[in-house]
Amino acid sequence: MNYLATLAAAGVTAIIGTHALAAPSAADAARLGKELTPLGAERAGNKDGTIPEWTGGLCKAPAKYKPLNSLGGTPYVDPFADEKPLHSITASNLAQYASKLDDGQKDLFKRNPKTYRIDVYPTHRTACFPDWVYDNTIKRVMSPKLVGDGPGLDDAHAQFPFPVPANGQEAIYNFFTRYFPVYFAGNYAWWLVDAAGNKTLSTHGSANYRFDYWDNRKTKADQISAVSNIHVGPPSQAGEMDMRVQWRRMDQRDPTAWFYTPGQRRVRLAPEFTYDTVVSENSGLFLWDELNGFDGKMDRFDFKLAGKKEMFVPYNVYKYLNAPVDDLLGKTHVNPDAVRYELHRVWVVEATLKNGARHVNSKKVFYLDEDSWNIVGYEGYDHAGKLVRYLQFPLWQAYDVPAAVNINEIAYDFVKQIWALGSIPVDGGFHKGNPLPANYFTADAMSGRGVQ
């Protein structure tokens, strides 16, 4: 792979096990906010000038921004609406750009040589977060550590814990703890396209989130995040609810999930919502641990920080967010006219199944945006080494928060030859949420919401 930086060049060591991992060196910590951004990205642009310097990002909403919800969300004003593609990648010129494409993109070209295309636009490093997030990350950089089997995260709160990651697990924890406001909410839909090209609304729902980890009024939180989903459609799913809690010390407590069935009016624990259990919705398109790119514990895989490279990734996708869903759904892939790609630097994390561990994937590969720690691409491989599942996470700068978010996905199952748009924002999309009762993310409260 055409890495810009390798572990050897960066002096990175991979120490994965049951002992606490070392803090970054004083020299590395001192680079934050200077030649590195506060979150650890390279502040400077690349030598070719195709990736610009990070100058703070897009932190304020344009004057014409008028979301449907008073708390923010869609429709977004596209600050780059007048730009034209610099070039387009097609099957005929694929070799010219192959070093900046992942295997999932290459597979899509192979399967759809006449219709798949990547339009590449000028790069804008729009990622911006509140100043206090940067201050906390720099000030507390020497404290966080990974502990135990899982592993768990200790001595970290309201910060990106590992802006100078030493290994793949630390990089993934930056993703787990990516910034959101404490309360977040939204309306979303899943659209499935089967092997014959038939399009089906598979899920329509609303979600409420609480990110205790990012409550800056506290000094510590046991939970990283909690989410409660309620399905309003299609009719076969109406009234169903699921709820999941991700704990900071996953070495001590597994992620917890509950499910509510309206016909039974009963809440049950759902321990199967983890690892390689197939998500029953969307024709089993993905696994529970593939939600959002990765979800749950890392204990079954060895995570390697493979390096950093330049890649074309879906970025600043305001046109995609504002488009009618019919304009997004192609027969075998997303409509290329709707998705903006830019050249960005990404961290590459490779997860290889441990000896003796059980999982349908032998390897997982994650691509994390250097400016925000969001996963922008994921590849899942079977035990024959075949790429079976590919997920893209179009990223946009939610300047109303501000935060760079990737809360939707474009998912492909190359075995079943089906694909889906997941968590596509609808009815105002995702936005800051109103404060919720302290007991909202409990089984009793969930049961009460079901009876209402």
Stockholm file with secondary structure:
# STOCKHOLM 1.0

chainA/1-452         MNYLATLAAAGVTAIIGTHALAAPSAADAARLGKELTPLGAERAGNKDGTIPEWTGGLCKAPAKYKPLNSLGGTPYVDPFADEKPLHSITASNLAQYASKLDDGQKDLFKRNPKTYRIDVYPTHRTACFPDWVYDNTIKRVMSPKLVGDGPGLDDAHAQFPFPVPANGQEAIYNFFTRYFPVYFAGNYAWWLVDAAGNKTLSTHGSANYRFDYWDNRKTKADQISAVSNIHVGPPSQAGEMDMRVQWRRMDQRDPTAWFYTPGQRRVRLAPEFTYDTVVSENSGLFLWDELNGFDGKMDRFDFKLAGKKEMFVPYNVYKYLNAPVDDLLGKTHVNPDAVRYELHRVWVVEATLKNGARHVNSKKVFYLDEDSWNIVGYEGYDHAGKLVRYLQFPLWQAYDVPAAVNINEIAYDFVKQIWALGSIPVDGGFHKGNPLPANYFTADAMSGRGVQ
#=GR chainA/1-452 SS CCCSBCHHHHTCCCCCSSSCCCCCCHHHHHHBTTTBCTTSCBCSCCTTSSSCCCCSCCCSCCTTCCCSBTTBCSSCCCTTTTCCCSEEECTTSHHHHGGGSCHHHHHHHHHCTTTCCEEECCCCCCCCCCHHHHHHHHHTTTSCEEETTTTEEESCCSSCSCSSCSSHHHHHHHHHTCCCCSEEEEEEEEEEECTTCCEEEEEEEEEEEECGGGCTTCSCCSEEEEEEEEEEESTTTTTCEEEEEEESCTTTSCCEEEEEETTTTEEEECTTSSTTCBCSGGGGCSBGGGGGGCCSCCTTEEEEEEEEEEEEEEBSCHHHHHSCGGGTBCSSSBCGGGCCEEEEEEEEEEEEECTTCCCSCSEEEEEEETTTCCEEEEEEECTTSCEEEEEECCBEEETTTTEEECCCEEEEETTTTEEEEEEEEEEEEEEECCCCCTTTTSHHHHHHHHHC
#=GC SS_cons         CCCSBCHHHHTCCCCCSSSCCCCCCHHHHHHBTTTBCTTSCBCSCCTTSSSCCCCSCCCSCCTTCCCSBTTBCSSCCCTTTTCCCSEEECTTSHHHHGGGSCHHHHHHHHHCTTTCCEEECCCCCCCCCCHHHHHHHHHTTTSCEEETTTTEEESCCSSCSCSSCSSHHHHHHHHHTCCCCSEEEEEEEEEEECTTCCEEEEEEEEEEEECGGGCTTCSCCSEEEEEEEEEEESTTTTTCEEEEEEESCTTTSCCEEEEEETTTTEEEECTTSSTTCBCSGGGGCSBGGGGGGCCSCCTTEEEEEEEEEEEEEEBSCHHHHHSCGGGTBCSSSBCGGGCCEEEEEEEEEEEEECTTCCCSCSEEEEEEETTTCCEEEEEEECTTSCEEEEEECCBEEETTTTEEECCCEEEEETTTTEEEEEEEEEEEEEEECCCCCTTTTSHHHHHHHHHC
//
